[in-house]
Amino acid sequence: MATDALKRQIAGKWQNSFARLNRDQEGIVGLLVFSEAWTLATEFLHPRDLNDPAANKDWDMSQVRVAVETLSRSKMLPLLLENFLEDMRKQQHLITRDVQQYISQYEEAEDIHHIARLIYRLLEWYRAWVPISELGHTILSAYTLTFQTHVYSILPPSFSRGFKQLVNATFEIGMSPIAPPWLPPTPPALQSLVPAPRPDLPLWGAFEQLGLLDRNESLISSVCYEHIEAHILGTCARRWSERMLQPMREWMTNKIVPWMVMPYARGARSAEEARSMLQGVGSRFDFHVCKTLSDLRTREIFDIIIDFPDSQPALEDLKECLQRVDQRSQLVQTLRKANRKRLLHPGADTKDILTQYVSIIRCLRLVDPPGVLLFKVADPIRRYLRERPDTIRCIVASLVGDGESGDSLVDENEPIQPLQQIQVEDYTDPSWEPEPIDAGPDFRTNKPSDVISTLVSIYDSKDLFVRELQVLLAQRLLAITDGNFDRERRNIEILKIRFGEAALQVCEVMLRDMTESKRIDQHVQSQKNMILHPTIISRHFWPPLQAGKFVMPGQFKQIQDDYAQEFHAFKQDKKLRWLPHLGTIHLEIELQDRTVPADVPPLEAAFIELFSEKDTWTVDELIARVGSVDRPAALKALATWVDMGVVKEGAPNQYILLEVAEDAATHPRPTRMVEEAPAVLTVEQQQADQMKVFWKFIEGMLRNLGTLPLDRIQTMLKFAPNYDRTIEQLGAFMEAARREGMVTVSGGMWKLSRA
C-alpha cells in the first residue's frame, strides 16, 4: 500500500499540474480552455493527405494562434511537438506512395519531367505539413529534419541520376525566358515563393527548401565540372594556333557564373554580396578550367611539339595553366611515354629524332624557362641518341648543310655563339637563384641555352664532332667541281665561332689545299694543255681516304706521268702520289657502229682501256693487268659496261667487246645507276681500321695471359699509342671479334679461340 508520504508527493504534483493547466482560474475553466486549445492545435497540425480532397479544411488562423499561445503559456509545446512528430511518422506512407509512383515513371521513361514533378510534389507535402511560425524555430527545425530524413531514406539510387540530369538541364534553361516543355508550371502554392525572372528559379527554391542543395553539393559541382570539360574539349581540341585560356575564362564568366547564382548565391541581396559569395566556388571552377585545358594540352603535347612554332599559343596557355595547377609530373610522364612509343625506336630516322628533340628543347624552354621539365624529358632521348652511330654525322651535316632541305636543326634567326660549357655555380653572384623545388639531384640550372650547345653536350667531348666535321668537310670539298669554295669558307668561319680556332685548323688547311690545288692546276695547264685536272691535297692534314692501289693502263698512265712531270718541275721539293681509284673520267668510246659517252670511275675506265688491246678478257686477266683490285669491285666495274651495251658476258668469267651493238629487243638491259663511293673514310671506318691495329695488342695479351676481363684489357690498351676508345666501344669490338670466331667469352672472361 502507498505510504502517506507518497500520497502527499503525488497530490502535490497533481496540484502543480492542475494549477499550470488551469492558470489560476475559477473551478476548471482554465483546464477546459487548455483542452480546447490542445484539440484545436493537434487537429490543425495533424498531417493531412493531399490526395484526399475531404482532408482540406479552412482554419480560422486567429483561433489557431490563440490555441498555440495557450499551450505555450502552459509549457506544453514540447508535448505538442512529440505528438506532431508521431503523427508524421504514421502519415509518412503517403509521401512514400507518391515517391514510388514518380520514380517508377522516371525509371520507365528516363524523362526528367517526372523528377521535376516529384520535386514539386515533395515541396507540396512539405508546405502542407509545415508548422506555423508561432510554434517557434525549434519545432520548425525538428519538423524539417524529420521530413527530410524520411524523404532521403525512401529515395532510390535512380533519383540521384535523375536529379543530376535535372540540374544539368538548368544550364540550357537558366538563361532562357521561356520554360521548356518538360518543366511543369509553377504550382499556385509556390507562385508567391519568389519572383521568377528565370524559369528555373522555382525549381532551385524547391531544391533549397527540401535540403537537396546541401545534400547534393558535390553532385551539383560535378555537373558544372562536366559542362566545363565538355566545352573545353569540344572547343580547344587541336586548336593550337590561338590562345584559348582567356576565351574559356570569358565563357565561364558569361555562361557559368550566371548559372552559379542559383545554387551558390540565392540569398544575396546585392550584386556585391553575390560576388563575394561566389568568390570561393568561382575560384574552384577557374582551377578546373585550367586543369582541364592543361590535361588536354598534356595529351596533345607530342603533336603540339611537332607543329611548333605554329603551336606556340597552345604552349603559352599550357605555361599559364601549369602555374595554376600542379600537372608538371603528368606532363613529363606523358611526353616521355609518347617519345618511347613514337620516337625512340629503330624505325625512326635519326634526323627525325634530332628534329623532334630540338623542337622539344624550344617548346619546353618556353613552358618552363628554368629547364626542369626539359632536363627530365630529354634524358632518355639523349641516352638513345648517344647509342645511335649516325647521330654525330646528322648533327654535323646540319651544321655545314646548305639548308636546301628546309629542315635544318639550326634556326637561321638564332645568333651564332661559341659552345657553352657547364660551369660551377657561383653562389656569390647577387643574381643567383636556387634550383626549382622539383629539380632532381643531377639538375643544373646553367645548362647550355642554345640548341647547338645542347646537342653537342649529348657527348662528353666535342672532339668527336670536330673529327666528323673534318670528314664531312673533306667530302664536300672533294665534291666541288667548279672551284667555288665560298660556301665552305663561310661554313668554316661559322664553325670557328662555335668550336674555336684551334679545333678548325685542320679544316683551314684543307680549304687552303683546295685553293692551292686550283692554282697549281692552272700553272700546269699554262705550261702544257692537258685533259687531266687532279685535286692535290696534303696527305697529313686530311682524314684517311679510301684505299686503292691499282695502276691505270695505257693512255691514262701516260697522262698521269706527264702531269706529274710538270708538277715536279713547278714544285721540285714535292712529289705526287696518285689515288687512281678516286675521281671521275669522261670517256667517248668509238666503236664500229656508234660512239658511247660515259662518266665513270677510274677502275671502269681502266678496264675499257684494256679492251682496246683485244676484244676478249677474263676477269682474272683484267685484275692481273691493273693490280690490287678485289674480285667484287672488278665484277661491279664490268657490269657497268655490260649495262651500257659496250661489252657482254660470254663464257663464265669472260667478257667480250661489242664493236657492233646487239639488238636491244633481243637482249634487254636494265637501267643501272653508277654510284661513286665516298672518297673519305667515315669516322666509324677510321675507328674500325684503328681497332684492327689494336687487335694485335689484344691478341698478344690473350696469348700470353690466357683469359682476361674486359676492364683489364681496357687498362692495358691505354698504354698503346693513340688508344682513346671507351670500354663500351672496346666491348662492341670484342663482340664483333667473337662473332667472327676470333675470341670466346665465358663469365665475362675473354680468351683466344683455338685454331
Long-range contacts (C-beta under 8 A, 24 or more apart in sequence): 20-74, 20-75, 21-74, 23-73, 23-74, 33-70, 34-70, 34-71, 34-74, 34-76, 36-67, 37-66, 37-67, 37-68, 37-70, 37-71, 38-67, 38-71, 38-76, 38-80, 40-64, 40-67, 41-67, 41-68, 41-71, 41-80, 42-80, 42-83, 42-84, 42-87, 45-80, 45-83, 45-84, 45-87, 45-131, 46-84, 46-87, 47-87, 47-88, 47-91, 47-94, 47-128, 47-129, 48-128, 48-129, 49-91, 49-94, 50-94, 50-124, 50-125, 50-128, 51-94, 51-98, 61-132, 64-132, 65-132, 65-134, 68-132, 68-134, 68-135, 69-134, 77-135, 77-136, 77-139, 80-135, 80-139, 81-135, 81-138, 81-139, 81-142, 84-131, 84-139, 84-143, 85-142, 85-143, 85-146, 88-129, 88-143, 88-146, 88-147, 88-150, 91-129, 92-150, 94-125, 95-122, 95-125, 95-150, 95-151, 95-154, 96-154, 98-122, 98-125, 99-151, 99-154, 99-155, 100-154, 103-155, 103-156, 103-158, 103-159, 106-158, 106-162, 107-158, 111-182, 112-162, 112-165, 112-166, 112-169, 112-182, 113-182, 113-183, 113-184, 114-162, 115-159, 115-162, 115-163, 115-165, 115-166, 116-166, 116-182, 116-183, 116-184, 116-203, 117-184, 118-159, 119-166, 119-203, 119-206, 119-207, 119-210, 119-212, 120-184, 120-187, 120-190, 120-206, 122-151, 122-206, 122-210, 123-190, 123-206, 123-209, 123-210, 124-187, 124-189, 126-209, 126-210, 127-189, 144-211, 148-210, 148-211, 151-210, 152-215, 160-216, 160-219, 163-212, 163-216, 163-219, 164-219, 164-222, 164-223, 166-203, 167-216, 167-219, 167-220, 167-223, 167-263, 168-223, 168-226, 168-227, 170-200, 170-203, 170-204, 170-259, 170-262, 171-223, 171-227, 171-255, 171-259, 173-198, 173-199, 173-200, 174-198, 174-200, 174-258, 174-259, 174-262, 175-255, 175-258, 175-259, 198-262, 200-262, 201-262, 204-262, 204-263, 204-266, 205-266, 207-263, 208-266, 213-263, 220-263, 221-281, 221-284, 224-256, 224-259, 224-260, 224-285, 225-285, 225-288, 227-256, 228-252, 228-256, 228-285, 228-288, 228-289, 228-292, 229-288, 229-292, 232-289, 232-292, 232-293, 232-296, 233-292, 233-296, 236-293, 236-296, 237-296, 237-300, 238-300, 238-303, 239-314, 240-300, 240-304, 240-307, 240-310, 240-311, 240-313, 240-314, 241-310, 241-311, 241-313, 241-314, 242-313, 243-313, 243-316, 243-317, 244-293, 244-313, 244-314, 244-317, 245-289, 245-290, 245-293, 245-317, 245-320, 245-321, 248-289, 248-293, 249-286, 249-289, 252-285, 252-286, 252-289, 256-285, 257-282, 260-285, 286-324, 287-324, 287-325, 290-320, 290-321, 290-324, 290-325, 291-321, 291-324, 291-325, 291-327, 293-317, 293-318, 293-321, 294-318, 294-321, 294-322, 294-324, 294-325, 294-327, 295-327, 295-330, 297-321, 298-327, 298-330, 298-331, 298-334, 299-334, 301-331, 301-334, 301-335, 301-338, 302-335, 302-338, 302-339, 302-342, 304-363, 305-335, 305-356, 305-359, 305-360, 305-363, 306-356, 306-359, 308-359, 308-362, 308-363, 309-362, 312-366, 315-363, 315-366, 315-367, 316-366, 318-367, 319-366, 319-367, 319-368, 322-367, 322-368, 328-368, 328-372, 328-373, 328-438, 329-438, 331-367, 331-373, 332-373, 332-376, 332-377, 335-360, 335-377, 336-376, 336-377, 336-380, 339-377, 339-380, 339-381, 340-380, 343-381, 344-380, 344-381, 344-384, 350-385, 350-388, 350-390, 350-391, 350-394, 351-394, 351-407, 353-381, 353-384, 353-385, 353-388, 354-385, 354-391, 354-394, 354-395, 354-398, 354-409, 354-455, 355-407, 355-409, 357-381, 357-385, 357-455, 358-409, 358-451, 358-455, 361-451, 361-454, 362-451, 370-435, 370-436, 370-439, 370-445, 371-443, 371-445, 371-447, 372-436, 372-438, 372-439, 372-440, 372-443, 374-447, 375-439, 375-440, 375-442, 375-443, 375-447, 376-440, 382-458, 385-458, 386-458, 386-459, 389-684, 391-458, 392-459, 392-464, 392-465, 392-468, 392-683, 393-468, 393-472, 393-682, 393-683, 395-455, 395-456, 395-465, 396-465, 396-468, 396-469, 396-472, 397-472, 399-452, 399-469, 399-491, 399-494, 399-495, 399-498, 400-469, 400-472, 400-473, 400-476, 400-488, 400-491, 400-495, 402-487, 409-451, 409-452, 409-455, 410-451, 410-452, 411-451, 414-450, 414-451, 416-494, 416-497, 416-498, 417-450, 417-497, 417-498, 418-497, 418-498, 418-499, 418-500, 419-448, 419-452, 419-453, 419-456, 419-462, 419-498, 419-499, 420-448, 420-449, 420-450, 420-453, 421-448, 422-446, 422-447, 422-448, 422-457, 452-498, 462-499, 462-503, 464-683, 465-499, 466-499, 466-503, 466-504, 467-543, 467-683, 467-686, 468-683, 469-495, 469-499, 469-504, 469-507, 470-506, 470-507, 470-510, 470-543, 471-543, 471-680, 471-681, 471-682, 471-683, 471-686, 473-507, 473-510, 474-510, 474-542, 474-543, 474-679, 474-680, 475-678, 475-679, 475-680, 477-510, 477-511, 477-514, 478-535, 478-582, 478-679, 478-680, 480-514, 483-518, 485-511, 485-514, 485-515, 506-541, 509-538, 509-541, 510-537, 510-541, 510-542, 513-537, 513-538, 513-541, 513-542, 520-567, 520-570, 520-571, 523-570, 524-563, 524-566, 524-567, 524-570, 527-566, 527-569, 527-570, 528-562, 528-566, 530-559, 530-562, 530-563, 530-566, 531-559, 532-559, 532-560, 532-563, 534-563, 534-576, 534-578, 534-583, 535-583, 536-567, 536-576, 539-577, 542-680, 543-680, 543-681, 543-686, 544-680, 544-681, 544-686, 544-689, 545-579, 545-582, 545-679, 545-680, 545-681, 546-579, 546-581, 546-582, 546-677, 546-678, 546-679, 546-680, 546-681, 548-579, 548-580, 548-581, 548-582, 548-628, 549-627, 549-628, 550-580, 550-581, 550-603, 550-606, 550-626, 550-627, 550-628, 550-629, 551-580, 551-626, 551-627, 552-578, 552-580, 552-602, 552-605, 552-606, 552-609, 552-626, 553-606, 553-609, 553-610, 553-625, 553-626, 554-609, 554-610, 554-612, 554-613, 555-609, 556-580, 556-585, 556-602, 556-605, 556-606, 556-609, 579-679, 580-606, 582-679, 584-676, 589-646, 591-646, 591-658, 591-659, 591-660, 591-661, 592-659, 592-660, 593-659, 593-660, 593-661, 594-661, 596-644, 596-645, 596-646, 598-644, 599-674, 600-640, 600-674, 601-637, 601-674, 601-676, 603-629, 603-633, 603-634, 603-637, 604-637, 604-640, 604-641, 604-674, 607-634, 607-637, 607-638, 607-641, 608-641, 608-646, 608-647, 611-647, 611-657, 615-656, 615-657, 615-659, 616-650, 616-654, 616-655, 616-656, 616-657, 617-654, 617-655, 618-653, 618-654, 618-655, 619-653, 619-654, 619-655, 620-653, 622-655, 639-672, 640-672, 640-674, 642-669, 643-669, 643-670, 643-671, 643-672, 644-669, 645-669, 687-725, 687-729, 690-722, 691-725, 691-733, 694-720, 694-723, 694-725, 695-737, 698-734, 699-752, 702-743, 702-750, 702-751, 702-752, 703-752, 706-751, 707-749, 707-750, 707-751, 708-749, 708-750, 708-751, 709-748, 709-749, 709-750, 710-734, 710-748, 710-750, 713-750
